[in-house]
Amino acid sequence: MADGDEDLPRDAKIVKTLLKSMGVDDYEPQVIHQFLELWYRYVVDVLTDAQVYSEHAGKTAIDCDDVKLAIQSKVNFSFSQPPPREILLELARNRNKIPLPKTIAGPGIPLPPDEDTLISPNYQLLIPKKRPAPTQEIEESEEKPEESPSQEMKTDPPQRVSFPLGAKRPR
């Protein structure tokens, strides 16, 4: 084996050999530790389930049948089998009996109605009304008494412009 393999535990050497046999030559050293962690966790889960099955059967020790049952329950729980081909064909036949709706071909790309899309305008804008610019301030300020700042800040409320949701736009 390569340099540094003497320091590795037996399980790590097995994982490294498995990776090499599968054609994986370039990997991070942490990958071996991740595989070992996954491996140990799986074995502990299977043996814990086997112990539960053994205790349920009234046995004092775990035997081969308990381990096989635990592995089978893990496989059944982790992986699901696809339905049989006959069932899939029957479902496809039933679904394909319903014809597709006729399309109305027009110029360009056919799009759904505006109310069914997310690109139709559905927002509100606040457009403030502009005050006319004051003219001849200097002359008027000399003739008029000073106004308080609160009177100068009064403005008309902003004008609201809204676009209704789902409304049809003219084309």
Disulfide bonds with the S-S distance in Angstrom:
none
